[in-house]
Amino acid sequence: MFEPRLYQRNIAETCKKHSTLVVLPTGLGKTLVAMLAIKEKSGRVLFLAPTKPLVEQHFKTISSYFDLESKSGSDPHPHRRVKMLTGIIPKEKRIAVYKEADIIVATPQVIENDMDVIDFNEVSLIVFDEAHRAVGNYSYVAIARRYLEENADPHTIGMTASPGSDADKILEICRNLGIEKIEIRSEDDEDVKSYVRGIAYEWIMVELPEDMKEIRALLQGVYDDAINNLKDMGYLRGFRKVPKRELISLGKELRSGGGSRFAASTYYAMALKIDHAIELIETQDIDAFLQYFERLKEDNTRARRMIMQDRRVLKAIYLAKNCTAGHEKIEKIVEIVKKQLEEKKDSKIIVFAQYRDVVEKITEKLGGIKVSKFIGQANRVGEKGLKQKEQIEIMDKFRKGEYNVIVATSVGEEGLDVPNTDMVIFYEPSPSEIRTIQRRGRTGRNAPGRVIFLITRGTRDEAFYWASKRKERAMHLELKRLREKIRAKLESTEVKEKIKSSNKRKREKELKQQTIDLWSF
């Protein structure tokens, strides 16, 4: 488990010397790369991960690694005290941990809340797991900013399988974490190829039932009317078919408010809500569609009232309530899972679905099989979720084989290590390349795996699948371009050497200017 591979050693050498963004496919050992770098550090280390289940997993791995290194005598700084911090520990006890521990594994929210008691000058390294989160107002950003400002020689490592395809977002991650080098590997790189177990991809096309096609046609008419009204008001002209991103962009413009924009905002909200309803009927299931309209009753807006007064919407809801045919996807999942378990009774299978309503229905339909849903905590009043303790227990049972199948929302995507997962099923393709990479990375780790996409023919399922593929290609091209740009900038400015030689006040001034110079391309 802890025997480093050649590519891990190579990446770790960069991480030891420079603040580095490590982009490595899921299952190829990013955590071991970080531990090889930590091993060289004598000061306090913070290892951050976005969820409590992931923190617990890293804590166990890091504790085991350094325990073995200490016993073998290969750790240059033996007897490290590894501690875990989450929000459930009282602050006074956390303060004691900051004084005693050598390696602290924690959620970023805890560290952000405790920045007033942490001496960042004593921190020799911060590791940011799932570094693609280091944008906007996420806790990673505040922590890194404070660390870069207060530490005379800051050192960071960002780890992710997928930072995204957007160049501005990748740059934002690099700026926020003080990144100096980018180390990228894909399954096709020479030093990685021999360790990739292989993933077989399958695409199963299903048809949308005729009743659902009729419902979609009714809703499409309502959507088209809302868009045409917006065009009559002078918005969205020049688009025969309005892309979703343009509709969302219009919403930002309308929120600046005033005058005729009030009426336009109503049609915009109608279009957005109906578009979502069409997506549910195309890609999800009748129950998810009906539950969406039930929840819509809580929305006391003019847009909702106009929607619910439209005869076409009322007819669509009536047809849905009387629809006898369910979405073919659910029956396909039952068929695929049963066949897999007949061929290999101890199989581990993860089914990913976007919506909790669908997760519930798939779990119910898989009755008789050792299955559990895996969802996040409740985020709406009256909604049932899973506490983090329950999530950890479910994943432990799945690893041990007490469950053969888990049906998960996005909470199951990031980082959770489940060796020997035989199959991952996408209930629907995701347009997000990050989400796609994270989900498929749950299989093909220690043995060959299968990834199955369920795609409804002639719907946005097809568009979402190809959008994700296109973005992933763009991501790898952009990362390679940025890597070369960063290398050229560092070689010409020698930022690291200048920072090291300055006193704190001078260093802060130089750091700001060097950061501007470094990223001005």
Summary of the structure (lengths in Angstrom):
residues: 521
radius of gyration: 25.2
end to end distance: 40.8
largest distance: 76.3
contacts: 1649
relative contact order: 0.11
helix: 54%
strand: 12%
